[in-house]
Amino acid sequence: MPAFSNDDPLGVRLELEPVTPGSPASEVARQLLQLLTDGELAPGSRLPPERSLAESLGVGRSAVREALAALEILGVVQVRAGSGTYLQGSASDLLPRTLSWGLILAAPRTEELLEIRSSLERTVARTCAENASRTDVDELQHYVDGMSATLDTPREFIEADVRFHASIAKTAGNEVLGDLLQTIRSLIGVWAARAVSTRAQAAEACRQHQAVLDAIAAHDPDRAERAMQAHMTTATRRVVAAGSGND
């Protein structure tokens, strides 16, 4: 197994294997996650640069970049512009969550995660429709308005989208459900971020969010669940397509 030292003054050495054909980014993420949870790297350690990782693993830099982006979303590493990529926590911090995080490394699990997400989102939509106050509805409307105002800026659009769903979960009042949904959103975050790639898709997603909100504002649980199901059906199709590389 080849080893190399990065450019960090501490001279951290990482043992990596060439990546086998299949899903390079997932395999890169799997190896890095294993390294970062084996206890050999101290919190704050800087990883080798993308070029060195790509050469050692025998993959393109884009696969390394995608894997690091996934690990950053999960909170495993922090990418600092102009400085490098750093381990966020210690092994003891990371190990309890490794089983959950590991699901992102196997693309076939994505559809199973999306199925679970759909079910949970329908549940919280129903409960939110029963519990939502005027203040809660106003907060949700703020996020939908934010989506409408950022149809041409995907990063801001996705941020408003995520906040909308998180607010529904909070209003539903079930902390465990909220945590589960947050974990799933993190696991599929890399692909979900690509799922709305055109203005037309963003506009459709915005309309679907408004439909969910209208049902919540009307305190109609059945309608809220149906609206959320319609949204999840569309979102699931797009995330799966993004993960497979299809349009």
C-alpha positions in Angstrom: 0.0 0.0 0.0 1.7 3.2 -1.1 2.4 5.9 1.5 3.3 9.5 1.1 3.9 12.6 3.1 2.0 15.8 2.5 3.4 19.3 2.5 2.5 20.0 6.1 5.4 20.7 8.5 4.1 17.8 10.7 4.8 15.4 7.9 1.5 13.4 8.2 1.7 10.2 6.2 -1.4 8.6 4.8 -1.7 5.0 3.7 -3.9 4.9 0.6 -4.6 2.2 -2.1 -5.2 2.8 -5.8 -8.9 3.2 -6.5 -10.6 0.4 -8.4 -13.0 1.1 -11.3 -16.5 2.0 -10.4 -17.3 5.1 -8.4 -14.0 6.9 -7.9 -15.4 9.7 -5.7 -17.2 7.2 -3.4 -14.1 5.1 -3.1 -11.9 8.1 -2.4 -14.4 9.2 0.3 -14.4 5.7 1.8 -10.7 5.5 2.1 -10.4 9.0 3.5 -13.2 8.4 6.0 -11.4 5.3 7.2 -8.1 7.2 7.6 -9.7 10.0 9.5 -11.5 7.7 11.9 -8.5 5.4 12.7 -7.1 7.8 15.4 -3.8 8.4 13.7 -4.6 12.0 12.7 -4.9 14.7 15.3 -7.8 17.3 15.1 -6.7 20.1 12.9 -4.3 18.0 10.9 -3.9 19.2 7.3 -4.5 16.6 4.6 -2.2 16.3 1.5 -3.1 18.6 -1.4 -5.6 17.3 -4.0 -2.9 16.6 -6.5 -1.0 14.3 -4.2 -4.2 12.5 -3.2 -5.2 12.0 -6.8 -1.8 10.7 -7.8 -1.7 8.2 -4.9 -5.2 7.0 -5.5 -4.8 6.9 -9.3 -7.9 9.0 -9.9 -8.5 12.5 -11.4 -8.5 15.5 -9.1 -12.3 16.0 -9.8 -13.0 12.7 -7.9 -10.8 13.8 -5.0 -12.5 17.2 -5.0 -16.0 15.6 -5.0 -15.0 13.3 -2.1 -13.7 16.1 0.0 -16.8 18.1 -0.7 -18.9 15.2 0.6 -16.8 14.9 3.7 -17.0 18.7 4.3 -20.8 18.5 4.1 -20.7 15.8 6.7 -18.5 17.9 8.9 -15.5 15.5 8.8 -13.2 18.0 7.2 -13.0 21.7 6.7 -11.8 23.2 3.4 -10.0 26.5 3.9 -9.6 28.5 0.7 -5.9 29.1 -0.1 -4.8 27.0 2.9 -5.9 23.4 2.5 -8.2 20.8 3.9 -8.1 20.0 7.6 -9.6 17.3 9.9 -12.4 18.8 11.9 -12.5 16.5 14.9 -10.8 13.7 16.8 -11.4 10.0 16.1 -13.6 9.9 19.2 -15.8 12.6 17.7 -16.1 10.9 14.4 -16.5 7.2 15.2 -20.0 7.3 16.7 -21.3 8.8 13.4 -19.3 6.6 11.0 -22.0 4.1 10.4 -24.5 6.8 9.3 -21.9 8.6 7.2 -20.8 5.5 5.5 -24.1 5.2 3.7 -23.1 8.0 1.4 -20.2 5.9 0.1 -22.4 3.4 -1.6 -24.5 4.9 -4.4 -27.0 2.0 -4.4 -28.1 3.1 -0.9 -29.1 6.5 -2.2 -32.5 5.5 -3.3 -33.1 3.8 0.0 -32.1 7.0 1.8 -34.4 9.0 -0.4 -37.3 6.6 0.3 -36.8 7.1 4.1 -36.5 10.8 3.6 -39.8 11.0 1.7 -41.6 9.1 4.4 -40.1 11.3 7.2 -40.8 14.6 5.3 -44.5 13.5 4.8 -44.8 12.8 8.5 -43.3 16.2 9.6 -45.4 18.0 7.1 -48.6 16.5 8.6 -47.5 17.4 12.1 -46.4 20.8 11.1 -49.8 21.5 9.6 -51.4 20.6 12.9 -49.0 22.7 15.1 -47.9 25.7 13.0 -48.5 29.1 14.5 -48.8 32.3 12.5 -45.1 33.0 13.4 -44.1 29.6 12.0 -46.0 30.2 8.8 -44.4 33.6 8.4 -41.0 32.0 8.8 -41.7 29.4 6.2 -43.0 32.0 3.8 -39.7 33.9 4.3 -37.8 30.9 3.1 -40.1 30.3 0.1 -39.7 34.0 -0.8 -36.0 33.5 -0.5 -36.1 30.7 -3.0 -38.2 32.7 -5.4 -35.7 35.5 -5.2 -32.7 33.3 -5.9 -33.9 31.2 -8.9 -30.7 32.1 -10.8 -28.3 31.6 -7.9 -28.3 27.9 -7.0 -26.2 28.1 -3.8 -28.6 30.7 -2.2 -31.6 28.8 -3.5 -30.5 25.6 -1.9 -29.7 27.3 1.4 -33.3 28.7 1.5 -34.6 25.2 0.5 -32.7 23.5 3.3 -33.9 26.1 5.8 -37.5 25.6 4.8 -37.4 21.9 5.4 -35.5 22.3 8.7 -38.1 24.8 9.8 -40.9 22.4 9.1 -39.2 19.7 11.1 -38.6 22.2 14.0 -42.3 23.2 14.0 -43.4 19.6 13.9 -41.7 19.4 17.4 -40.1 16.0 17.1 -36.4 16.4 17.7 -35.5 12.8 16.7 -37.3 13.1 13.4 -35.5 16.4 12.8 -32.1 14.9 13.5 -32.8 12.0 11.2 -33.8 14.3 8.4 -30.8 16.4 8.9 -28.5 13.3 8.7 -30.2 12.2 5.5 -29.9 15.6 4.0 -26.2 15.6 4.8 -25.7 12.2 3.3 -27.3 13.1 0.0 -26.2 16.7 0.0 -23.6 16.4 -2.7 -26.1 14.9 -5.2 -29.0 17.0 -4.0 -27.1 20.2 -4.6 -26.9 19.2 -8.3 -30.6 18.2 -8.5 -31.8 21.7 -9.3 -29.5 22.8 -12.1 -31.8 25.0 -14.2 -34.0 28.0 -13.6 -37.1 26.0 -14.7 -36.3 23.3 -12.1 -35.8 25.8 -9.4 -39.1 27.5 -10.3 -40.9 24.2 -10.1 -39.4 23.4 -6.8 -40.4 26.8 -5.5 -44.0 26.2 -6.5 -44.0 22.9 -4.8 -42.7 24.4 -1.6 -45.4 27.0 -1.8 -48.0 24.3 -2.1 -46.7 22.6 1.0 -46.7 25.9 2.9 -50.2 26.8 1.7 -51.5 23.5 3.2 -49.6 24.1 6.4 -51.0 27.6 6.7 -54.5 26.1 6.1 -53.8 23.6 8.9 -54.8 20.8 6.6 -52.6 17.7 7.4 -53.8 15.5 4.6 -53.2 18.2 2.0 -49.8 19.0 3.5 -48.8 15.3 3.2 -50.0 15.1 -0.4 -48.1 18.3 -1.4 -45.0 17.1 0.3 -45.3 13.7 -1.5 -45.5 15.5 -4.8 -42.4 17.5 -4.0 -40.5 14.4 -2.8 -41.4 12.5 -5.9 -39.9 15.2 -8.1 -36.9 15.7 -5.8 -36.1 12.0 -5.6 -36.2 11.6 -9.4 -33.7 14.5 -9.8 -31.4 13.4 -7.0 -31.2 9.9 -8.4 -30.5 11.3 -11.9 -27.8 13.6 -10.4 -26.1 10.7 -8.7 -26.1 8.5 -11.8 -24.9 11.4 -14.0 -28.1 11.4 -16.1 -30.1 14.5 -16.9 
